[in-house]
Amino acid sequence: MSSLLIRCITAAVAVPLLLVIIILLPQMNHLAFSIVIVLVNAIGTFELHNNILRKKIDVPFTGYLAILLPIVELINSYTIKNDELTIFLLLCFLGFAFFVEVIHGAKDNFSHSLERIGATALTLCYPSLFMIYGIKLSFLYPGPNAIIVFLAIVFGSDTSAYFTGMLFGKNNKGYVKCSPNKSIAGFIGGTIGISLILSILIAIFPSMLPLTPPSMFLLALATSIFGTFGDLFESMLKRSAGVKDSGIAVPGRGGMLDCIDSISVAIPIYVLLLQMMVL
């Protein structure tokens, strides 16, 4: 069975299941969706720490603490609602990681301490610090539409870029060294294409979100561009580590981090822009 067919089957199962969770389980500010965010972030963090960084750097356990950030953000959203709590926790984790390296680094006379502490700081921030905005999105806007529109932007941009690149990208590839199969045509088709489609849809169905078509275009364009950056960033990490995929968690796609690379970087800009435009 070809990789593309396996990938299509996985999407045919995962996307409807995700929509069921979002649409049919909206209770408690989409608690079910937030739990999905917590779980996929935990798997992605494990893959980054264990399958990518450890290929080159002997990183200590402290990076795994990042798994707690979305959990704390979720609990905080239901209880004290302190916007600074998760950031404070991240700073505590970073301080603890620095202390651990003071002890751990003695084994090689601190010759690789800079690499280890940099890799640990990366794991503590990516993808977890970005994915806490998935929790914020659950509480941002009543109903499932804001979540569905975000997923439509990210997945639609990825799909549009793939097919546009296949049709028109043969002679404009290789400009981005970390992902040489990406083309300029694919980038334009992915970002502009989905932005135009959603702008037309919101003009036809204004109840989708309280946005004008130009606002929707800007929201979709910025989100899809940042999603592309997220994809390229993870490609750079894998290329540096000499691995093809971040793991084997998702048939046809590789690891979970391969699936959420665009989502993790795109979701903060989507949430922040939607707050500015709607709230």
Secondary structure by P-SEA (a helix, b strand, c coil): ccaaaaaaaaaacaaaaaaaaaaacccccaaaaaaaaaaaaaaaaaaaaccccccccccccccccccaaaaaaaaaaacccccaaaaaaaaaaaaaaaaaaaaaaccccccaaaaaaaaaaaaaccccccaaaaaaaaaccccaaaaaaaaaaaaaaaaaaaaaaacccccccccccccccccaaaaaaaaaaaaaaaaaaaaaccccccccaaaaaaaaaaaaaaaaaaaaaaaaaaaaaccccccccccccccccccaaaaaaaaaaaaaaaaaccc
